[in-house]
Amino acid sequence: MPSNLPLDVVIVEVVRHTPIWAWGILAAIVVLGALQMRDHAMSRLRLLVMPLGMGGYSLWGAAAAFGVQAPVLLGWAAGLSIALASKVRVGRPGQVRADGGFAVPGSPLPLLLMLAVFVLRYAVAVSLVLHPTWRVEAGFALSASVAAGFLSGLFAARARRILGTPTNVPRAASA
């Protein structure tokens, strides 16, 4: 694409050349995120699905953009570790239910985090189309990988916070 094109033309061309499946992923993210905005009950397994799914999506995005290379994987893992080690308090804790599940309060945070992962991946893909040489620039690959890992770590931190909810459910007396 010529570098002297007006910005509005570049934006229209980028959107026009975005694969249909990318818009499908965005629609799914919006629907899943909207569902997280209401109070709901979750099992331990279901609580782990989102951090695993979004972590896999962000790692796949980094590997697809820059290849499965040690710096990319280590950068992603470093970002994940930074988010988890920061002890950031992501989201509100839930309440433990009598069945061992969790009553999780609704929040826009999962939607915002999912959109952040999508936007990061989209921005990296567009950047690499406009500047193909960035694919082999270690600084760009590392920073994008760390950012993707960090966002994944925030999902994991939210799940950890909910899973760490103190049990308020009275236990049956043992005989």
Summary of the structure (lengths in Angstrom):
residues: 175
radius of gyration: 19.4
end to end distance: 76.4
largest distance: 80.8
contacts: 498
relative contact order: 0.20
helix: 67%
strand: 5%
